[in-house]
Amino acid sequence: MASQPHFNDHYKSLLDQLPPSMKKDVWLRLTNRKNRPLSEEQVRGIHPDIEEFLTREVDRYFNKKNRQKIKIEANAIPEGSSTLFRLDGFEKQLEERELHVQQRENNIKKTIEAQVAEERKHLKDEYDALKSRLESEYNNCMVDMKQKTYSFKHQLESQHNSRLAELEKQYKSHISALDKANAVKDKEIGKLSSTISQLKNEKRDIKKTADSVCKDLEDIIFTKDLKIIALNDRVIFSNPSAGRDGTIEPNTFISFHDAEYWTRKREDAKSNLNIRKKYTFRKPV
């Protein structure tokens, strides 16, 4: 079933002048014609062929109505038949002329379409040739770029390998020099360690000797102190009025202050040789 005509409102003024049957006929002729038929979507829109077709149909419709009116009026008068006959002849001439004009228009359209098709073909050939040339240039460019890329890559790899070999050689040279330096340092460290060990042993021996000497000296000093104390005690015993020597620690302390005084002197004598020389103590310092 054919679709109902539904033209765009843009053609309302023309459509209002046609009866529904002609509107439908226009719709069918536009969508079913042999040359460049329009789709239903195109007919619903705005297209120059639609306006041209509708205008022509409106003119034909009104011409037909006018002819019918003239025929009716001509049949009503005696001279009308001859006039109508001449009018029919004139209309046939007009129709033939219109048909001739339409054929000429069709020929012109066909000529234009042929020229357009030829020009389109010419443009397409030029486009294809240009496309082929550009593709060829592109391919050549890609090949050239690949070759240059490969050459550049090979050059970079060669430079990299050369630089790597040079760095490796320098690295091995530095490692060898470091190994030699470390060997020399190890020898020096060994010598220093031996010297330090020897010095430590000598220091230990010296300290041991010094401790022994100090012990002997302490014993001698303490023996001397005991002799001095014994001699002082004998002097005091034989002559009590002679008085006590203040540098000799007494046998007994007469006061707490006196005991504290000699305790402090004993402690100071441990680090002060002058006190140790000046004072005589009853116990080893």
Residue pairs with C-beta under 8 A, 6 or more apart in sequence:
2 24
2 27
2 28
3 27
3 40
4 24
5 23
5 24
5 26
5 27
5 43
6 44
7 15
7 23
7 27
7 43
7 44
7 50
8 44
8 45
8 46
8 50
10 46
11 50
11 51
11 54
14 51
14 54
14 55
14 58
15 23
15 54
17 58
17 61
17 62
18 26
18 54
18 57
18 58
18 61
19 61
22 57
22 61
26 53
26 54
26 57
27 43
29 53
30 37
30 38
30 43
30 49
30 50
30 53
31 37
31 38
31 39
31 40
31 43
36 49
38 47
38 49
38 50
43 50
67 87
67 91
70 84
70 87
71 84
73 80
74 80
74 81
74 83
74 84
74 87
75 81
75 84
218 284
218 285
221 276
222 284
222 285
225 280
225 281
225 282
226 282
228 248
228 280
229 248
229 249
229 280
229 282
232 245
232 248
233 251
235 242
236 242
236 244
244 250
247 278
247 279
247 280
248 279
248 280
249 262
249 265
249 279
249 280
249 281
249 282
250 258
250 262
251 282
253 259
253 262
262 281
265 275
265 279
265 281
266 281
266 283
266 285
268 275
269 275
269 276
269 279
269 281
269 285
270 285
276 285
